[in-house]
Amino acid sequence: MNQHVQKMTSDFFSAIRPWDSAYTVARLTFIAVRREPFLEVVAARVHLSSVFREPPKDCFEAGDVEAGQVDITGGVEAVADAIGQIAGPNGFELAGKGLLLLRPEDGQNLVVGPPDLIHSEGVNQGNRLAVLTISGIARQMLVQQPQTDWTLKAAARPFDSLNELSIEYGLGAAPVSSTTLEVVAHATAEVYLLSSVKDGKADLGLWLAKNLDRAKARLGYRVIDKGAVVNRGSVEGDKLDWRERSGDIIGQLLLEVPPGAVVQCIASYAGHAHHIRWFADPTVHQNARAAVLSSIDQTGKLFQSYLLPELPPRGKAADDFESAVAWMLWTLGFASVSFGMNAKTRDAFDILAVSPRGDFVVVECTLGLLRAESKLSKLSAREASLRKMLAASDLQHVRVLPIIVTAMTRDEVKADLNAAAETGVLVLTRENLEAIFEDGRLRFANADQLVEEAFQRIADSRAAGTGSLASIFPG
């Protein structure tokens, strides 16, 4: 392992040292091509987590392509050693499989950037994720296309593509250009999922990984009533009431809150925030539009099933998805109108929405990839057309926000994110849609504020040049 990779790896493990005792077992997942005597990495991730609730996946082989998951015991020292071997000249020994190796370009070193200690993928889901990414040889040197995809189709357990195999093994969409090894450190303190707010009482909980010191943990909270923070504070872990709940040991905190208030909870350890969740009383609404939607869809299951469809889609899933996106925008405080489901108007816009301040939001909906059926190009053309119409009416001051909403995950559309960022398009993926049911935005929606946040996210994404996911539902 070259000195720069060694330094960045050392920096990564130094950053997570305050809670690294929680990582007693790590899981290595990989896709590689067999080139004796090595298994050369196409994509690999090492997950550092305090608990794995599923066993490792079985090994997969198709031609010279292999995939698998193995657990690494011995704590972070063993993980750091394994990373050094994978990124070194001799490879990491996989029992019964051979030597796993991330190969650099001929005559060059592996490429690694500074650790991303608060990764955007985690932020969008309210989790602290620290990620170290090491890149090697160009991917096409190992997996030529379409040959590789057709090899996978012929396997005893067939996969349609390398992307599908990558997603199945928890690697996200296959990297576009380089082979990669990622090290991902997950949160070790979480807000308890079954916390609740009901009848003016908040029953909040903190879950903490084993081997960590409760005295270093903290459960913070912000109580939001009618869009304003009315109470904020925190309780140290050793002052919480620890008891067993649904098989986990949870630190409990009880709070009095105003009826209909939303509570944001923050789980911290050693002075670092690890996890965020929102809770609200499901029977009380401060947002009149959310109350109306709740009266129509009393369980919320219809809205969720439309907005989060099973994939691949069936029947009228595309129309249902578009309807649900329009409902979502209306509930968030926008005035929205849907054109895309009418044969005579679908070439104009899918959905057009207006904020109370008068900003326009042009929305394109898709169940698939961002560039499928030229969706991204159509959205840019429709945005330009609307700007031209506004300018012709001497309304150049009115802002236009282009958004593409997909039912797929961020990993599944990762290859399209750069193109969206370059054209200034906001991308909402399945994770963002899931978040609206979790973060309380439907309870105290402020459409104008959401638009401001959206424009800022687009600006940040374009400035970074990374094509990272932008969201109007930040964690």
N, C-alpha and C positions, 0 to 999 in steps of 0.2 A: 504494500500500500504506500503510495507516494506521500510526501510530507504534508502537502496541502490537504489531501483527503484525511490524513491522520489528524491534522489540526481541527478541521471542521467536525470530524467525528467526536473528538475530545470536547469541543465546545458544546456539541449537542448533549452529550451525557453530563457535562457539568451543569447545564441549564436545568436538567430534570433531577439532579442529585437530591434536592430536599425531599422528594417523595419516591425515589427509585427503589426503596425497599419493598414497595408494593408489587413490583414486577418480578415475581418469583419464577414465572414461566412466560416465555415469549413464543410466538408462532410465526414461523417462516413459511410463506406461500410463494410459489414460483411457477413460471412457464419458462421452459428452456429448450434448447435444441441440442441433441446429443452429437458431439463431435469428439470422438475418443481422443484422449482419456477424460474429457470434460463434458459436463452439461453446461452449455453456455447460456447465460441468462438473457431472456427476451424482456421479461418484467418480473420483479420480485419485490416483496414487502416483508418486513419484519415488524410484527405488531407487538408492542409492549403494553400489556393490559393486566389488571389485577385479577381478572377472571375470564375464562372462556367457557361459554355456556353450551357450545356445540363441540363435538369431537372433530379432529382434523379430517378433511375430505380425503377420500381414497385417491390413489395415484391414477393418472390418466396417461395413455400413450397412443399416439397415432403417427406412424412413420417415425421420423426422428424428433417429433415434438412431444415433450413430456410436461406434465403439470402435477403439482402435489402440494401438500401441507405437512410440515413436521414441527413438533414442539421442541424448543430449546430450553433446557433446565439449567439452573446454576446462577440465575439472577443476571443483572446487567453486565457483570464482568464477562460472563459466558457469551452474552449477546455481542458485546463489543469485540470480543475475540473472533466470533463467527463473521462479523462484518469485515474485519480486517482480512480474514482468509478469503471471503468471497471477492473482495476487492484487491486481493493480492495475486501473485503469479501462480500460486499452487492450488488455489481453490479450497472450498469447504467440503469436508467429507460428509456425504449423506449416506447413512447406513444402508447398504445393499443397492445403492443407486449410483454412486460415483462421486465425482468432485464438481461442485457447483461453482461456477466462475463467471464474474462480470468482466468481459474482455474490453480493453480500450482499443481505439483505432491504432493501427500499426504505427509504431514509432512515436506515439503520443501517450499522455497520461489520461486517466479517468478525469471527468469533469464534475466538480461539486461546488455548490454555492453555500453561503452561510445558512445555518439551520433556520427554518421558518417556525418560530416558537409558538405562534398563534396562527395556525393555518386557516385560510378562508373557508375551507370545507367544514372545519369544525365550528367556526364562528356562525355560519349559517344555520347550524343545528344546535347552537347553544353549548358546544363542547370545546374544551381546551385540547387542541391537537398540536403536538410538536412534531415537525416533519423534517427529516434530512433526506435529500435526494442526491444520488450519485449516478452519473450518466456515463455510458460506455459507447461501444461501437454503434454505427448506424444500424437501425433495425432491419433494413432491407438486405443487409449482409447475412442475416440469419434466416429470415422468413420472407421468401419471395411470394408475391401475390400475382395471380389468384391461386397459385399452386398450393399454398399452405391451407387456405380455406377449403379447397377441394380435398385435401388430405384429411382434414378434420371431419368433413361430411361423410367420409368412408369409414370412420372409426366404429368400433363395436358399440360405443356410446357416442353417437354422432353429435357434433356441434356444427352450427351453420357457418361460423366464422371465428377468427381469432378473437374478435371483440367479444363474442358470446362466451368463449372459453375464459377470457380474462375476467369478465363480470362474474361468471360462475365461481371462480376461485378467489373472488374478493380483491381483484387487482384493478377494477374499473376498466374503462375503455383502454385498449392496447395503445401504448405510446406511439405517437405519429412518426417521430424521427429517430430517437435514440433508444437504446436499451437502457433500463433503469433499475436501480436498487433503492428502495425507499425504506426508511426506518420511521415508524409512527408510534409515538408515545401518547397513550390515551389518558383521559382524565381519571384521577384516582379518588375524587370526591364528587358526589352527585347529589342533586336535589331529589328527594324521594318521589318517585313517579306517582304514588298514591296519595300524595299530599292533596288537601282539598280546601275550598272556601265555601261555607254554607251558613246561612242565617246569621251573618255578621261575625262569624268565627272562622279563623284560619288555622287549620291543623297542618303544620308544616314539618317536613322531615329532612334529615341529612344522612345520606349513606356514605360510609367511609371504607376504603379498602383495608383488608387485614394488614397487620404489621405497621400501620401508621399510628401516630400518637394523636389521640382525640383532642388533647389540649392545644394542638397546632391547627385544628380544624375550626371553621367558623361558618355559621349560617347567616347570611345577610338577607335583608328584605327591603323592598320599596312598595308602599301601599299607594295605589293610584285611584283617585276618586274624581269622576267627572273630568278626566284628562289632566289632573294636577296631582303631584306627589304630596300626600298629606301626612305621611309617616315614613321614616326610614331608620334603619338601625341594624344591629347584628348581635348574635349571641355566640360566645366562644364554645367550642365543642365540649369542654369539660363541665359546662353549665347546662347543657342540654339533658333532657330526660331520655336515656338510652334504654331501649327495650326491643324485644323481638317482634317484628311485624312481617307477616307473609314469608317467613323463613329468613329474613335479613335483620341485622341489628341496626336500628335506626335511632338517631338522635332527634327527639321530638320537641317542637316549639309551638305553643298556642298563642294566638294573637286575636284581639278584638279589632274588627275592621268595619268601615261603613257598609251598609247594605249595597250590593252591586259593585263593590270595589274590586279591582284587579290587583293581585299581589305578584310581584316579581321576586323570585328567590335566587340567591347566589350562593353556591357551595364553594368555599375556599379552603386552601391548605397552605400553610407556611407563607402566608401573605400573598398567595397567587390565586386568582379566580379560576376555577376548574369547570364549572357547569352552571347553566342558567335555565330556569323554567318559569312559566307563568301559570297562574291559577285564578279562576273566577267562579263565582256561584252560577251554576248552569240555569238556575231558575229566575235570576234577576238580570235585567239588561239596562244599561245606561244609554245604549245606542238604540234609538227607536227603530232604525232599519233592521238591526240584528234581531230585535224583538219580533218584528213583522215576519222576517224570514223564519224565525223559530216557530211562529204560530202556524206557518204553512208546512214546514218540515220539522215536526215536533221532536223527533229523535236526532235530527241532523244527519241521519244515515244516507238520505237521498242526495243531499248536497255533497257529502264526502264521496259517495260512490261515483257521482258525475265528475267531480273535480279530480279524483284519484282513481281513474279507471284501471281495471285489470288489463295488462298487456300480454300478448297482442290484443288489440281492440276487437270488439265484436259488435255487430249490429249498428246501431246509431250512436256509437260511443263518441264519434267526432262531434256530432251535433250536441249531444249531452254535455260534452266537455266545454264547448263554446258557450252554451247556456250558463253553465256553472261559473265560468270566468266572468260573464256579464253580471251574474248575481253577486259574485265576490266584489267586483268593482262598485256596484250600487251600494252594497252593505258597508263598504269602506268610505262611503261619502261622496262618490262620484255620481254624476248624471251619465248613465251609459245607455247606448243603443246598439243593437246587434243587427248587422246587415248580412253577415256571412251565410246565414241559413236560408236566405231567399235567393232563388236562382237568378232573379233579375238584378240583384244588388250585390252578389257575393264578390264581384270583381272590383268593388269600391273599397270596402273595409270589412274585416271580420267584425271588430267591435270598435266603436268610437266612444270615448268617455271625456267628460269635462269636469275639472275640479271647481270648487266654489269660487276660486279666484279667477277662473277662466282659462286655465291652461288646458290644452288638448292632449289626450293620450290616445295614440293609435296602436291598436292591439292586433297581433296576428297569433292565431292559435294553431297548435299542431300536436298530434299524439306522438310524433316521431322526432327525427333529427331536424336541426334548425334549417339546414339547406335543402331538405327533401322538398320536392315539388317547387323548388325555387322560392320557398317561403321567405327566407331572409331577403332576397332580392325584391320580392313583391312588397315587403314591408317598407324597405327603403324607398321604393318608387311611390308608394302611397303616402309616406311621410312628406316626400318632396312635392307631391301633387297638392297636399293640404297646405303646405307652406306657401306655395304659389297662389292658391286660391285666397288665402288670408292676406297675402301681400297685395293682391289685386283689389281687395276691399279696404286697403290702407290699415290693415291690422297686423303689421309686421311685429309689433310688440308682443303678440300672443305666442307663447312658447308651445312647442310640439314635442311630446315625449314618445318615442317609438319603443314598444315592448313586444317581445315574442315570448309566448308562454307555451311550454312543452310539458307533456305528462311524463317524460322520461327523466332520469336522474342526471345529476351533473356529470357523473363519470361517463354515462352513456352518450352525452352530447359534447364531451370534452374537446373533441377534435374540431367542433364548430365555434367554440367560444372566442377564439382569436378573431375570426371573421366578424362576429357580432361586435366585439370591442372596437375593431377598426372602423366600423360604420356607425358607432355611437348608439347601438341598440342595447337596451336593457334586457337581460335574460332572466326569466323566472323558470326554475325547474321544479321537479316533483318535491324536492326538499323545501322549497319556498312555499309551495302550496300546502304542504303538511304543516308548516310552521304557523299558518294563520289560525289553525285550530288549537294551537298550543300557546301562543305568545300574547293573547289578549287583545290583539289589534282590532278584532271585530267588536270589542267591548267599548272602546273609546277612540274610534277611528277619527283621524284628522287627514282628510284627503290632500289638503294643501301642504301639510308637513310631509306626507308621503312623497309628493311630487318633488319637493326640495331635496329630500334624501335620495331620491332616484337620480336626479340630475347630478348630485354630488358623487354618487357611486359610479356613474358613467364617466365623469371627469377623472376620478381616481383610477378607474380601470384603463382608460386611454392613456393617462400619464405614465402608468406603470408599464404599459405595453405588453401585459401578460395575458390579456383576455380572460382574467379571472372573473368568476361569477359575480354579477352585481345583483343586489336585492333591495326591494323596497320593504322588506320585512327583516331588518337586521336583527341579529341576536343580541 
